């Protein structure tokens, strides 16, 4: 405690606050879209927000104190996006059963130390293509919403592009502020929906269905490991922190497992928002940046307690604002995923098949498009790779890049 008091700084506290606010500005919107798609009652949505907030806060504080590293934990935005397409067809009880299974699998991966081996086995292009397919509808939803409220959506898009050029880190937060201001000025905000209240956890009895487990749990594990933990660890390594991956993965999975019956769909390392806390903006001394992780955790706890208020605020927003905000918040992630998916010529066709199947929203044998995207993509990879390795290409290939191709960009 004495060291914490000595190391605390205003810059680190502000960095943690900004990281938390940005997490709520974009990825939280996807949870509300998933809840709306599933027709979930407000108290269940409030419990969902409470679990991801409290889980992120407690884990961020404990892990930052334990390792003296600015560790930011957040909820799985790709997991939320996956549920947008699934919840209309499955019950929340079945979804919770899938959450439990995915958390157990990730926990075993963390405890076994098999994280690096699994990542090497699964082609990065196929994992990225599945992620891009899951997020694809949010990108198109942004432009579909132009028809409903053109001035609101175009103003948000313009704000995003402007801030991406001058202050890219705060682009999503600026979009939220501008969108809310325009909606309020035009009388589009439903003020009658606003309430001040504390979140109350709601128990959701899990139900286990093999179709839902394969269609939700398996893709959820893949997007969590490849789309969240990989870039999250990369951010830590890039700023000189050599914290082992296994305890971070295990702790996140254990937290998800305990909170799943109350609506938590998955906790993992943040990447984009974590970079705010791991860089020099947080503190010049890397050994004192862990305070930002603790600060972010405390703000998560504060906002999570008032989960019912957060739910009412987002309920008051017009549908076009929610759609535009979600699409803009995920643009970077979609672009990063597509870039990674197409970056390896040998896997390009397999990745394209994965993307098209996942984005199509097809359902076969009760299994989701994300599951079939992985299956079709891996099958194409297995069938095409040996043939290409034996058949010389008539076109000369460029020299390999010195730097490893980046993986799909994380959401948070």
N, C-alpha and C positions, 0 to 999 in steps of 0.2 A: 504493500500500500504506500509506503514511504517513497518508493521509486516512482510509482504512478503519479504521486503528487508533485514530484520533482520534474517529471517528464511531460506533464500536461502543458499544452500550448493552445492558444486560440486558433491558430491555423489548422491544427489537427482536428480540433472539435468542429470547425466549420467544414473541413473536408468530409468528415463523417456525416454531418448533417446534409450536405449537398448530395452525397452518394445515396443517402436514404430517400431524399425527396425525388431524385431522378428515378429511383426504383419504383416509387409509387406513381410517378407521372406517366410512365409508359406501360410496363409489364402488368401493373394491376388492372389496367383496362381489359386485358385479355381474360382475366378471371371473370370480370363482369359479363363479358360477351359469352363465355362458356356457361355461366350461371343463367343468363337469359335464354340461351339455346336449350338448356335443360329444364327451363321453367322452375328453377329452384326458389323456394320461399326465402324471404329476406333474412330470417334468423339463421338459415343454413349458410347463406352467403357471408353473413357477418361472422359466423364461426370459422368459415374457410379463411377469411381475411385475418382473423385472430390467430389461427394456427400458423400460417406462413409468416406472420409478423413476429409473433412471440418466439417461434422456432428460430427464425433468422437472427433475432436480437440476442437470445440466450447463447446460441452457438457462437455468434460473432464475438461476444464479450468473453466467453470462457476460453475460446481458442486463441484470441488475441492476447489474453493475459497469460495463457499457458506457454505460448511460443514466442511471445514478445514480437509478434509480426502482425501487420495490419490485415487481418483476415475478415473479409466481408462475405457473409452467407446470404443467399437470396433464394427465392422460389424459382422453380423451373418454368420459365416463360414458354419454351417449346412444349412442355407438358401441358400447360394451360391451353395452348393453341390446338394441341391434339384433341383435347376434350371438347373444344368448340364443335368439332365435327362428330364426336362420339356421343355426347350427352343426350341429344335428341332420341337416340336409339337404345341407350342403356340407362339403367337406374343409377342414382347416386350410390346406392348400396353396392351395386356391382362394381362401380368405379373405385370405391374404397377398398374392395377386395383386391382389385388390380394394384392399387397403391401399395397395399401391404406386401404383395408378392414382389413388386419392383424394388421396394425398400429392402427386403430380405436379400434379393439378388445383389444389389449394390453393396449392402453390408458385407456379404460374403466376399465380394471382389475386394473391398477395402481391407478386410481382415486377412485375406490370403496373400495380399501383396501382388495380385495378378493384374493390376490396372494396366501397367505398361505392356504386358504380354497381350492382353485383349485388344488394346489400341493398335498394336502392330499387326494383329491378325485380321482385323476388319478393315477393308479398304477405305481410306479416308474419303475418297470421292463418293462412294455409295452412301456412307453415313451423312455426308454433307448434302447429297441429293435428296435423301429422305427428309432432312430438316427443311430444305428449301421447298419441298412439296407440301409439307405440313403448313408452312408459313405463307404459301403462295396466295391463298384466298384472302389473307389480310392485306396484301399488296393490291390486289384487284379491288378489294372492298373500298380502299381509299378513293379510287377513281369512280367507282360506282356511286359513291355518296355525293359526288359533285352534282349529279342530277337532282338530288333532294335539296341541298342547300349550297348552291355554287359559291356564293360570296364567302360564306363561313369556311368551306373546305379549301378554296383557292387562297384565302388569306392565311390559313394554317400552313398550306404547302409553301407559299412564298416566304413565310417566317422561317420555316424549316431550312429552305435553301439558303436564305440570307445568313442564318446563324451557323449553318454548316460551313460557310466560307469564313466567317470572322471569329466565331466562338463555338466550334463544333461540339464541345463537351456539354453545352447547355441548350442544344437545339431542341430537344424534346421538351424540356421544361419551359422554354420560351413558347413553343407551340401550344402547350397546355394553357399558359397564361393568356395568350392571344385568343385562343378558342373560347375560353370561359368569358373573357371580356366582351367579345363580339356577341356571344349567346346571351349574356346578361343584358347588354345594351339593346338587343333586338327583342327582348322579352321571351326568349326561347327557354330559359331556365325554369324548371318546374319547382318553384320555391316551396310549394306545399309538401314536396317529398322530403324536405330537409328536416332532420331530427337531431337532437343531441342525446347520445346514449352510449353506454358501455357495451362492449361485445360480450356475449355469453356463449361459451362452448356448447355445441349441440352434438350428442352422441349419434353416430350413424352406424348401425349394425352392418358389418361387411357381409356381402354375398359373393360366392366364388363361382364363376362360370368360365369354363376353359376357353370359350370363344373370346370373352372379354379379357381374360388374362393374356392370351396370345395377341389379341388386337390392340390392347392398351399397355399392359405391363412390359412386354418385350420392346416395343418402340420407345416407351418411356425410359427404359434402362439405356437404350442406345443413345437417345438424344441427351440424356443426362451425362453419360460418360464422355461422349465425343463432342457434344455441343456446349457443355458447361464446364465439366471438370478439366478437360484438356486446355481450353483457353484460360481458365482460371489459374491453373498451375503455371501456364506460360507467363501470365502477368507477374506472378510472384517471382519466378526465375529471372525474368527480364530486369526486375529491379533489385536483383542480388539476394533474394531470400531463398534459402535451400531447405525450407520446411518439407519434410517427407509427405508424400501424397496420401499414403495409406490411412493415417489417423484422421486426416481431414475428410476423406471419403467415408470412413467408418462412422465418424461422429455425425456427419450430415445424414447418412442413411439411418442411423439409430434415432435421430431426432424425427425424421420423416416417419419411421415405423411407429413411434409412440404417438405422434399427432395425427396419423392417417385416419383413425376412426372419428376424428372431429372435422375432417375435410381437407387435411394437408395432402397435396398431390406430389410433393417432392421438394426437398431443400438441397442446395448445392452451392459450390463456389461461384461467386460473381466474378465477372471479368472486366467489362467496360466500367462499371461503377467502382470496382475495386481499384482500377488504375488511378482514380482520383485520390485514393488513400495511400497507395504505395509509392507515388511519385514525390518529387520535390515540392509540389504545391502543398503537400501535407506538412512536411517539415524537412529542413535541410539535412538533419541527422537521421539516417535510416533506422537507427536503433530507437528513435522516439516516435516513429510513425505508427506504432501499434496503438497509440492513443486514439487515432482516427478509427480504428476497428472497434474499439470500445465505445467511442462516441456514436458511431453508426448503430451499434447494437442497442444503445440506450434510446435513441430516437425511434428505432423499430419497435421497442417495447411500448413507448409512449403512444405511438400511432396505433399499434395493435390493440391496446386497451380500449381505444375509442373506435373500434372496428365498425360498430353500428353507425356512427357518424360518417365514416368514410363511405360506407355502402350507400347511405342516403344522399351524399354529395354526388356520387357517380350516377345514382338513379335519376337525379335531377337534370343531368346533361341530356341534350337532344341526341338521338341515335346517330345522326351524321357526325357529330363531334366525336363520339366514341369510336366510330368506324375510322374516321380520319386520323385520330390520335393513335389508334392501334397500328394502322398501316404505316404511319410515319415513324413510329417507335421501332418498327421491325424492318424498315428499309435497309439499314446497314447489315442486319443479320441475314436478310434474304440475299443481298448482294455478296456478302462474304461466303455464304453457303454455295451459291451458284459458281462463284469464282473457284472455290476449292473443288467442287464437283467436276468442273470442266478443265481443271489444271493438268490432269494426267492423261495424255492422249490414249494410252492403252486401256484406261477405264472409262473413257468418255461415253461410249455407247451404253455400257452397263449403268453408268450414272444417269444418263438421259432416260433410260427405261425406268429406273428407280424414281426419278423426279416425276415423270409423266403418270406413272401408276399411282403414286402417292397424291399428286395434285388432282387426279381425276375424281377422287372421292369414292371410287368403286368399293363394293362390298361383295365378298364371295364366301360362302359357307359360314356366314355370320362373323367373319374376320374383317378387320379394318383395312383401309387402303394403305396405311402406313406399314402394316405387317406385310401385305402383299408386295409393296414397293421394295422392301428389303429382300423378300424371297426372290422376286423376279430379277432384282439387280444382282444379287449374289450368284444366282444361277447363270445369268448372262456373263458375269465376270469369270466364273469357272469355265464356261464353254468357250469364251472368246480368247482368254489369255493364252492357253497352250497353243492354239492355232496360230496366233500372232507371233508367239515366241519362236515358232519354227519357220514361219513364212517371211522372208525379207521384204521390207516395204520398198516399193518402187520410188518412193519419195524420200530423199535424204532428210533425216531428223536433225533438229538443232542440237547443239551441245547442251548437256544437262546444266541446269542452273546450279550455281554454287550454294545458293541459300535454299533451304528446304521450303517447299510450298506451304503457305499458311493454311490452317484448318479453318472451318467455318467460324465466323465471328459470333461470339456469344451475345445474348440479348442484354444481360445486365452486367 
